[in-house]
């Protein structure tokens, strides 16, 4: 099976630090290659993969100010779809712009929806239901107006997150510094329970950081680390007493939640979005309805054996399980395509040189009897 894996180009695949979509794309790609599939990864030129890398975007636009996001996203997309007939499946991890190209090719397109940024983007999903197979990353994130081919939870590579049987005494916040993610609430819980709090993540809302995180840093019981990746990420997640994930929105998945549990670290999370799908309340962490309940949950952490979160992730949230689910979906999509009439795609007009047009056009006359003038670029 020949797979075109279409990665976003905001960050490198895999990302150096932050970049959850790119990270998931990388993990899935590596697993598919290990399973023997022929995968071409379309990503930034600095990406690292055991698949075949095909890149036109010179660098991630979030890292290089000289890379215009809109220009290179569309160069990236057109590069993939212009060679669609080389592949059995195009797997789009790069959000809705790819859907504009899907009706122009016969190759089936699968889109993993990593979350809806706004209801306003729905018009780039709903009209394409017959040409694109949508995958939800959790049951909670399924949009009621869309037709889905599957729900496939993310998975991680367990070897990247060693089990820490002891953990530590400190609490952990790991995520974007943004009101959605609950750093403010995590600080409140840490203060109320008398635990130190380590904060890791990229600052996405500077005003929020300045208002709620920076003032807390004057107390040596709140420590700011910034974004981390790789082995340092695993050490941070595994060395905590618990991860505080007091989100203020319906989060589609929550990769750090799964990563923490893989290390044996229980998670105290708000009962919103996908959290009930990820956490077994009272066994791998606690689901709460606000900071007050989170404070009581921290006092109950001794009830959880760290082997339980690890076993839960090993059973349900591995990258191998994720890849197996996607291969089953690919096979289903291809079987459906083989049973159905071939999709009609716009026919490409044969290339005609200016000399051929001149020879074919009669002299004089009006539109219909004269070759049309080239369009004025100013009127595009």
Backbone torsions as a table, in degrees:
resi	resn	phi	psi	omega
1	UNK	NA	131.4	-177.7
2	UNK	-104.1	117.5	-174.9
3	UNK	-114.1	129.3	168.2
4	UNK	-96.8	112.4	-179.7
5	UNK	-97.5	111.2	-175.2
6	UNK	-95.9	105.2	-178.9
7	UNK	-91.2	155.3	168.9
8	UNK	-67.2	164.1	178.8
9	UNK	-121.2	21.2	174.8
10	UNK	-68.8	-37.1	-179.4
11	UNK	-133.4	167.5	174.5
12	UNK	-65.7	153.7	172.7
13	UNK	-111.5	112.3	-4.4
14	UNK	-75.5	160.9	-178.4
15	UNK	-71.7	154.3	175.8
16	UNK	-71.1	-40.7	177.8
17	UNK	-134.5	-86.5	-179.4
18	UNK	-86.8	149.7	177.8
19	UNK	145.2	67.6	-173.7
20	UNK	-62.3	-37.9	-179.9
21	UNK	-66.2	-42.2	179.2
22	UNK	-66.1	-37.2	178.9
23	UNK	-64.2	-45.8	179.4
24	UNK	-65.2	-38.3	177.4
25	UNK	-61.0	-42.8	179.5
26	UNK	-62.4	-48.8	-176.9
27	UNK	-62.8	-41.8	178.8
28	UNK	-65.4	-43.3	179.6
29	UNK	-58.5	-46.9	-178.2
30	UNK	-63.7	-39.5	179.0
31	UNK	-66.7	-40.6	179.7
32	UNK	-64.2	-40.5	177.2
33	UNK	-62.7	-43.2	179.4
34	UNK	-62.7	-27.1	178.8
35	UNK	-83.7	-2.5	175.4
36	UNK	96.5	8.5	178.5
37	UNK	-80.8	152.4	178.8
38	UNK	-90.4	102.1	-173.2
39	UNK	-115.7	131.5	170.4
40	UNK	-111.3	122.8	179.4
41	UNK	-95.1	121.1	174.5
42	UNK	-99.4	110.0	-173.4
43	UNK	-153.9	-170.1	178.2
44	UNK	-70.3	157.5	-173.1
45	UNK	-64.7	-22.3	-179.3
46	UNK	-91.6	8.2	-177.9
47	UNK	-69.8	158.3	-177.5
48	UNK	-123.5	127.8	-176.1
49	UNK	-159.9	154.3	171.6
50	UNK	-89.7	-6.5	172.9
51	UNK	-80.4	-179.8	172.9
52	UNK	-78.2	125.4	-179.9
53	UNK	-96.6	128.1	176.3
54	UNK	-126.9	114.9	-172.3
55	UNK	-134.7	138.5	167.8
56	UNK	-115.7	-28.3	178.4
57	UNK	-73.2	120.6	-172.9
58	UNK	-69.7	-28.6	-176.2
59	UNK	-160.8	162.6	177.2
60	UNK	-68.0	135.7	-177.0
61	UNK	-71.9	-18.5	176.7
62	UNK	-80.6	-10.8	-179.4
63	UNK	-111.0	-25.3	-176.3
64	UNK	-120.0	108.3	-178.1
65	UNK	-64.2	-14.7	178.4
66	UNK	-81.0	-7.1	-179.8
67	UNK	-99.0	111.7	179.2
68	UNK	-75.4	122.8	-173.2
69	UNK	-58.9	-49.8	-175.0
70	UNK	-66.7	-44.0	-179.2
71	UNK	-58.5	-50.6	-173.0
72	UNK	-79.4	-26.0	173.4
73	UNK	-62.3	-42.5	-178.5
74	UNK	-77.0	-31.4	170.5
75	UNK	-60.9	-43.8	-180.0
76	UNK	-60.0	-49.1	-178.6
77	UNK	-66.2	-44.9	-178.8
78	UNK	-64.6	-32.9	178.4
79	UNK	-64.0	-40.1	179.2
80	UNK	-69.1	-52.6	-171.9
81	UNK	-73.2	-20.5	177.4
82	UNK	-69.6	-16.5	177.5
83	UNK	-121.1	30.4	-176.7
84	UNK	-58.0	-33.7	-175.5
85	UNK	-70.0	-4.9	175.2
86	UNK	-79.9	-12.0	-169.6
87	UNK	-123.4	155.0	174.6
88	UNK	-84.7	-33.3	-178.3
89	UNK	-140.9	137.8	166.1
90	UNK	-106.5	118.0	179.5
91	UNK	-103.0	109.5	-175.8
92	UNK	-92.0	118.2	175.1
93	UNK	-109.0	8.4	-166.9
94	UNK	-111.1	29.8	172.5
95	UNK	74.4	-164.2	-164.9
96	UNK	-77.1	-21.8	-177.8
97	UNK	-55.7	-30.5	179.8
98	UNK	-63.0	-24.0	-177.5
99	UNK	-64.9	-26.3	178.5
100	UNK	-64.3	-25.7	-178.7
101	UNK	-91.3	-22.1	-172.2
102	UNK	-57.0	-41.0	-179.7
103	UNK	-69.0	-10.3	-176.1
104	UNK	-89.5	-5.5	-176.7
105	UNK	-129.5	160.3	177.2
106	UNK	-90.1	-21.9	-178.6
107	UNK	-63.5	128.5	178.9
108	UNK	-61.2	143.4	179.7
109	UNK	-116.6	130.0	173.6
110	UNK	-112.4	129.2	177.9
111	UNK	-117.2	122.5	169.0
112	UNK	-84.2	118.4	-179.8
113	UNK	-89.2	107.9	-176.5
114	UNK	-82.1	3.4	178.5
115	UNK	137.5	150.1	178.0
116	UNK	-93.1	116.6	178.2
117	UNK	-70.8	-26.4	-178.1
118	UNK	-167.1	151.7	174.3
119	UNK	-61.9	-22.6	-176.5
120	UNK	-66.6	-18.1	-179.7
121	UNK	-86.9	-5.4	-178.6
122	UNK	-54.6	-36.1	177.9
123	UNK	-61.5	-13.4	174.7
124	UNK	-94.5	6.2	175.4
125	UNK	-116.9	-56.4	-171.9
126	UNK	-54.6	-46.6	-178.0
127	UNK	-67.9	-10.4	-174.6
128	UNK	-106.8	12.9	-176.7
129	UNK	-58.9	-30.9	-177.9
130	UNK	-81.3	-14.7	-178.0
131	UNK	-110.9	-19.1	-176.4
132	UNK	-125.0	134.9	176.0
133	UNK	-95.9	117.1	-175.5
134	UNK	-91.5	139.9	176.9
135	UNK	-119.2	126.4	173.2
136	UNK	-88.8	146.9	179.4
137	UNK	-93.8	-3.8	171.8
138	UNK	-161.6	158.5	175.8
139	UNK	-64.5	-35.1	-178.4
140	UNK	-64.6	-25.9	-174.9
141	UNK	-93.4	2.6	176.8
142	UNK	-67.4	127.4	177.1
143	UNK	-81.8	132.5	-175.3
144	UNK	-63.1	-19.6	-177.0
145	UNK	-96.0	1.5	-177.2
146	UNK	-111.0	151.7	174.7
147	UNK	-98.7	126.9	-176.0
148	UNK	-111.5	148.2	174.5
149	UNK	-85.2	-29.1	-177.0
150	UNK	-170.0	162.8	163.9
151	UNK	-113.2	122.4	-179.9
152	UNK	-128.9	111.0	177.5
153	UNK	-67.1	148.5	174.2
154	UNK	-63.9	157.8	174.2
155	UNK	-135.3	159.7	-179.7
156	UNK	-125.9	164.3	176.0
157	UNK	-88.0	113.0	-175.3
158	UNK	-59.1	-33.9	-178.5
159	UNK	-63.2	-22.6	179.0
160	UNK	-78.2	-11.5	-176.3
161	UNK	-131.9	80.7	-176.9
162	UNK	-60.0	144.1	178.2
163	UNK	-70.7	129.7	176.3
164	UNK	-111.9	104.2	-174.6
165	UNK	-70.0	-20.0	-175.8
166	UNK	-98.5	-38.2	-174.7
167	UNK	66.7	-141.9	179.6
168	UNK	-155.8	-170.1	-179.7
169	UNK	-98.0	-13.6	-173.4
170	UNK	-90.8	154.2	174.7
171	UNK	-91.2	164.5	-173.3
172	UNK	-136.3	135.8	164.8
173	UNK	-114.8	129.9	-176.9
174	UNK	-138.8	105.1	179.7
175	UNK	166.0	-176.6	179.2
176	UNK	-62.4	141.0	174.4
177	UNK	-85.2	95.4	-172.0
178	UNK	-160.1	148.2	-179.4
179	UNK	-53.5	-31.7	-179.4
180	UNK	-59.4	-31.7	-168.4
181	UNK	-92.3	-17.1	170.0
182	UNK	85.3	32.3	175.7
183	UNK	-62.7	-40.4	179.1
184	UNK	-57.7	-47.2	-179.4
185	UNK	-66.3	-36.0	177.9
186	UNK	-63.3	-39.9	177.5
187	UNK	-62.9	-42.5	179.3
188	UNK	-61.1	-43.7	-179.1
189	UNK	-66.8	-41.2	179.2
190	UNK	-61.9	-44.8	178.8
191	UNK	-61.9	-43.2	-176.1
192	UNK	-68.2	-29.3	-177.0
193	UNK	-98.4	-5.2	177.7
194	UNK	77.3	19.3	179.4
195	UNK	-101.5	150.2	169.3
196	UNK	-71.9	150.9	180.0
197	UNK	-126.6	126.9	174.4
198	UNK	-102.2	130.5	-177.0
199	UNK	-115.5	122.4	177.3
200	UNK	-123.1	140.4	174.7
201	UNK	152.6	167.8	176.2
202	UNK	-86.7	145.9	177.9
203	UNK	-85.1	111.6	177.0
204	UNK	-102.3	-16.0	178.5
205	UNK	-134.8	95.8	-175.3
206	UNK	-62.8	-38.7	-179.8
207	UNK	-62.9	-40.2	178.1
208	UNK	-64.7	-43.9	178.1
209	UNK	-59.8	-46.2	-177.8
210	UNK	-66.4	-32.7	-176.3
211	UNK	-80.6	-36.2	-170.0
212	UNK	-120.2	-32.5	-176.8
213	UNK	-91.2	-50.4	-176.2
214	UNK	-56.1	-46.0	179.5
215	UNK	-60.4	-30.9	-178.9
216	UNK	-72.4	-17.8	-176.8
217	UNK	-74.1	-13.1	176.0
218	UNK	-68.1	-20.4	175.2
219	UNK	-91.9	124.3	-175.9
220	UNK	-70.7	4.9	177.5
221	UNK	-92.2	-2.7	172.7
222	UNK	-121.8	119.4	-173.4
223	UNK	-119.5	125.9	179.7
224	UNK	-97.7	128.9	-177.8
225	UNK	-115.5	-22.7	-174.4
226	UNK	82.0	-169.2	-178.3
227	UNK	-77.6	144.3	175.7
228	UNK	-139.5	159.7	177.6
229	UNK	-142.7	179.4	174.5
230	UNK	60.8	-139.3	-175.9
231	UNK	-64.1	-33.3	179.3
232	UNK	-65.4	-35.9	176.6
233	UNK	-61.8	-46.6	-179.2
234	UNK	-64.4	-39.4	178.7
235	UNK	-63.6	-41.1	179.8
236	UNK	-64.3	-44.4	-177.8
237	UNK	-69.6	-35.9	-177.4
238	UNK	-82.2	-21.3	-174.7
239	UNK	-91.3	10.3	-175.9
240	UNK	-101.4	158.2	172.3
241	UNK	-73.5	-38.4	177.0
242	UNK	-162.3	153.1	170.6
243	UNK	-93.4	127.5	174.8
244	UNK	-95.2	119.0	-175.9
245	UNK	-128.2	69.8	-171.6
246	UNK	-94.4	66.2	-172.3
247	UNK	-67.5	152.5	177.9
248	UNK	-112.1	20.1	178.6
249	UNK	-148.9	169.3	-179.9
250	UNK	-83.7	87.8	-173.1
251	UNK	-69.5	131.3	-177.7
252	UNK	-62.6	-37.8	179.3
253	UNK	-142.9	-84.5	-176.7
254	UNK	107.5	75.9	-174.2
255	UNK	-64.6	-39.2	-178.8
256	UNK	-63.8	-27.3	177.0
257	UNK	-63.1	-46.4	179.4
258	UNK	-68.5	-40.9	-179.8
259	UNK	-63.5	-42.0	178.8
260	UNK	-61.5	-47.2	-179.5
261	UNK	-63.8	-32.5	177.2
262	UNK	-61.0	-32.8	178.3
263	UNK	-80.8	-6.5	-177.6
264	UNK	98.8	-0.2	-176.7
265	UNK	-85.7	120.3	177.7
266	UNK	-69.4	158.9	-175.9
267	UNK	-121.5	131.8	171.4
268	UNK	-104.7	111.2	-172.3
269	UNK	-132.3	151.1	173.9
270	UNK	-68.6	143.5	-176.8
271	UNK	-78.6	69.8	-177.4
272	UNK	-138.3	157.3	174.8
273	UNK	54.5	-130.9	-174.7
274	UNK	-84.3	-3.2	-173.3
275	UNK	-55.5	-41.7	177.3
276	UNK	-65.2	-18.0	176.3
277	UNK	-82.1	-21.7	-175.4
278	UNK	-99.0	-35.1	-171.5
279	UNK	-110.8	132.4	171.3
280	UNK	-91.5	109.1	-173.5
281	UNK	-59.2	125.2	179.1
282	UNK	86.5	-9.2	-179.9
283	UNK	-116.4	-44.0	179.5
284	UNK	-114.9	1.5	-178.7
285	UNK	163.5	-163.0	-180.0
286	UNK	-135.0	137.2	173.6
287	UNK	-98.4	128.1	-173.8
288	UNK	-130.0	165.9	-179.4
289	UNK	-113.2	23.6	176.8
290	UNK	152.1	175.5	-177.1
291	UNK	-58.4	-37.6	-178.9
292	UNK	-61.6	-44.4	177.0
293	UNK	-68.5	-33.0	178.5
294	UNK	-64.0	-38.2	178.1
295	UNK	-60.9	-44.6	178.8
296	UNK	-67.0	-34.4	179.1
297	UNK	-66.2	-39.2	178.1
298	UNK	-60.0	-37.8	178.8
299	UNK	-68.1	-16.4	-178.4
300	UNK	-101.6	5.7	-174.6
301	UNK	-60.4	-25.5	178.8
302	UNK	-63.9	-15.0	179.1
303	UNK	-76.1	-16.2	-174.3
304	UNK	-100.3	125.4	174.0
305	UNK	-84.4	132.7	-173.4
306	UNK	-66.4	-16.8	176.3
307	UNK	-69.4	-24.7	-176.0
308	UNK	-69.0	-48.0	177.0
309	UNK	-60.4	-41.1	-179.9
310	UNK	-60.8	-46.6	-179.0
311	UNK	-63.8	-36.8	179.4
312	UNK	-61.8	-45.2	-179.4
313	UNK	-69.7	-40.4	179.6
314	UNK	-61.2	-30.3	-178.5
315	UNK	-82.9	-36.2	-167.1
316	UNK	-121.5	-17.2	-168.9
317	UNK	-132.3	44.5	176.6
318	UNK	-94.6	157.0	177.8
319	UNK	-64.3	-33.0	178.4
320	UNK	-64.3	-43.6	176.6
321	UNK	-62.2	-42.3	178.4
322	UNK	-59.4	-47.9	-178.6
323	UNK	-64.4	-39.8	178.2
324	UNK	-61.0	-41.4	178.1
325	UNK	-64.2	-39.5	179.7
326	UNK	-69.2	-38.8	177.9
327	UNK	-62.1	-40.7	176.8
328	UNK	-61.1	-39.0	177.6
329	UNK	-66.9	-45.1	178.0
330	UNK	-55.3	-46.7	-178.4
331	UNK	-62.8	-38.5	178.1
332	UNK	-65.4	-42.3	179.6
333	UNK	-64.0	-43.0	-179.5
334	UNK	-68.6	-37.7	177.5
335	UNK	-64.4	-40.7	177.6
336	UNK	-63.9	-40.2	179.8
337	UNK	-64.2	-39.8	-179.0
338	UNK	-69.4	-25.7	178.4
339	UNK	-83.1	-20.3	-173.4
340	UNK	-99.1	160.2	173.5
341	UNK	-61.0	149.8	179.1
342	UNK	-60.6	139.7	177.4
343	UNK	-67.6	138.5	175.4
344	UNK	-84.2	127.4	177.0
345	UNK	-119.9	153.9	-179.9
346	UNK	-56.1	133.6	179.5
347	UNK	-76.0	138.1	177.1
348	UNK	-78.6	132.1	176.7
349	UNK	-73.7	140.1	177.3
350	UNK	-63.2	144.0	179.2
351	UNK	-68.6	131.7	179.6
352	UNK	-125.0	127.8	-178.7
353	UNK	-76.0	157.9	175.7
354	UNK	-54.8	-36.2	179.8
355	UNK	-65.5	-40.9	178.5
356	UNK	-65.6	-38.6	178.4
357	UNK	-63.8	-40.9	-178.6
358	UNK	-64.9	-38.9	-179.7
359	UNK	-69.5	-34.8	-176.5
360	UNK	-78.4	-22.0	-174.2
361	UNK	-83.9	132.4	173.9
362	UNK	-70.7	156.6	179.3
363	UNK	-83.2	144.8	177.5
364	UNK	72.0	-173.1	177.3
365	UNK	90.0	-170.8	-178.2
366	UNK	-122.2	-174.3	-178.2
367	UNK	-52.9	130.0	-174.1
368	UNK	105.1	-26.2	177.0
369	UNK	-116.6	-2.8	-179.1
370	UNK	-132.6	142.8	175.3
371	UNK	-59.5	136.5	-179.3
372	UNK	-67.6	144.6	174.8
373	UNK	-68.6	151.3	173.4
374	UNK	-62.3	143.3	-179.1
375	UNK	-66.5	141.1	175.5
376	UNK	-71.8	122.0	-179.8
377	UNK	-54.1	-28.1	-178.5
378	UNK	-67.6	-18.3	-177.8
379	UNK	-103.0	9.5	179.6
380	UNK	-71.0	NA	NA
